[in-house]
Amino acid sequence: MSEDVLTITNVSKRFGNFQALDDVSLTVKSGDIYGLLGENGAGKTTLMRLITGLSFLKQGKIVLLGEQSGHYQQALRRTGAIIENPTAFPELTVNQNLKLCAIQHGISEPNLLADVLDFVGLTAKQSTKASHLSLGQRQRLGLALATLPRPDFLILDEPINGLDPNGIIEFRKLIKQLNEERHTTILISSHILSELYQVSNRFGILHRGRLIKQVTKSELDAANQSGLEITVDQVAVAGQVLDHEVAGDFEILDEHHLIIRHSSLSAAKINQLLVQGGVSVNQIVQREGSLEEYYTSLVAREDQHHV
Ligand SMILES: Nc1ncnc2c1ncn2[C@@H]1O[C@H](COP(=O)(O)OP(=O)(O)OP(=O)(O)O)[C@@H](O)[C@H]1O
């Protein structure tokens, strides 16, 4: 079950002088709901367009369901995608859109259409034109069209955008159901970590075109605790001082940052011990441990590296 569904290796993409993706590598494994997180303009859609061949890959390598991009044979047939806007024909009804999709994919079982309508909760709207659906209903129709051919892999670009709170809860349920009951592997993007957290088991964080972190949900849970985040010049030396002096847990985050999760010592005392140990302390910040705080601190650290 841990076969790789998607492997992206050293992918970069430029639009003129603008570097939209910079050396991105990530792996989606069979059974994952992989959450791709990034603020507006981070490069999520660009990456999804490259994966599905909507945009031409010049730098790097993408392997989708065992086939290399540029040479897809079965891979796209086994992949459903909603990128940017769900692709229904506005003047056709829900049912007509599904029938057309069934014809395009050579699906002949009529039950499947009724099943998928029921699954996305659009049975009552089957005779409504797509252009007369609400935003949330259009998202559901998009999901119905993407899942009708029973794809092994589903790519959803910001599917939760514009949904009301109930719509979000129901959409999440559908995504989990697809994953758990139909064993569909899913790549889903959002700019809100707390939304992805509810559904995803693994996360990739894109920031300004770079993948700055890949974490599993349990790693995220472990990292997402409150603590004192300390910025230093020499993290290894700081680690030795803390090992020696502090009764508590700390974790080295990267070459300049570490976080102390539990300690009986005050920030001032820790600062003093580090300075006495020859470490230059640039900043000590109390982190509160929310998902957004985790994301903000990760992005802030990345921005400090690339000033
Ligand atoms: N065809 C294009 N020509 C020029 N620049 C582009 C093109 N497509 C995307 N970009 C730029 O690449 C960057 C990444 O865009 P992308 O749509 O991938 O971001 P995103 O992470 O999906 O953002 P959002 O959450 O706003 O949808 C943006 O700065 C965007 O302006």
The ligand as a Gaussian input file, in Angstrom:
#p B3LYP/6-31G(d) Opt

LIG

0 1
 N        0.893000      31.990000     -16.838000
 C        1.520000      32.751000     -15.940000
 N        2.298000      33.796000     -16.307000
 C        2.952000      34.543000     -15.387000
 N        2.924000      34.322000     -14.057000
 C        2.175000      33.306000     -13.636000
 C        1.430000      32.464000     -14.543000
 N        0.785000      31.526000     -13.810000
 C        1.104000      31.770000     -12.524000
 N        1.923000      32.830000     -12.408000
 C        2.495000      33.366000     -11.160000
 O        3.085000      32.302000     -10.445000
 C        2.852000      32.459000      -9.038000
 C        2.225000      31.201000      -8.508000
 O        0.875000      31.158000      -8.970000
 P       -0.105000      29.972000      -8.565000
 O       -1.382000      30.200000      -9.262000
 O        0.593000      28.686000      -8.777000
 O       -0.240000      30.228000      -7.005000
 P       -1.185000      29.491000      -5.951000
 O       -0.311000      28.981000      -4.851000
 O       -2.058000      28.517000      -6.634000
 O       -2.008000      30.728000      -5.421000
 P       -3.583000      30.900000      -5.039000
 O       -3.740000      30.366000      -3.650000
 O       -3.723000      32.390000      -5.081000
 O       -4.382000      30.188000      -6.081000
 C        1.999000      33.712000      -8.881000
 O        2.832000      34.793000      -8.499000
 C        1.412000      33.930000     -10.254000
 O        1.215000      35.308000     -10.508000

